[in-house]
Amino acid sequence: MDISEVVRRSGLPASTLRFYEQKGLIKSWRNAGNQRRFQRDVLRRIAVIKVAQRLGIPLAEIGDALAA
């Protein structure tokens, strides 16, 4: 999926997705045209991140939990 599809399906702005990627919470790769591409499982990770944030869990702890 490209970033616009993830934005549409997750309800998050592209800047938040780039921030999550920078923090290592989600991953993408670049295609030959240098566009970000995401696997479909990133939507599940984003859903987990959103719920955890609503519960007041800091992003650093969320990242540690997702890495485990």
Residue pairs with C-beta under 8 A, 6 or more apart in sequence:
1 9
1 37
1 38
1 39
1 40
1 42
2 35
2 36
2 37
2 38
3 14
3 17
3 28
3 35
3 36
3 38
4 14
5 38
6 12
6 17
6 38
6 42
6 43
6 46
7 13
7 14
7 17
9 43
10 17
10 43
10 46
10 47
12 46
12 50
17 26
17 46
20 26
20 46
20 49
21 27
21 28
21 36
23 59
23 63
24 63
24 67
25 45
25 49
25 59
25 62
25 63
25 66
26 38
26 42
26 45
26 46
26 49
27 38
27 39
27 42
28 36
28 37
28 38
28 42
29 36
29 37
30 36
30 37
31 37
45 66
48 62
48 66
49 59
49 62
49 66
52 61
52 62
52 65
53 59
53 62
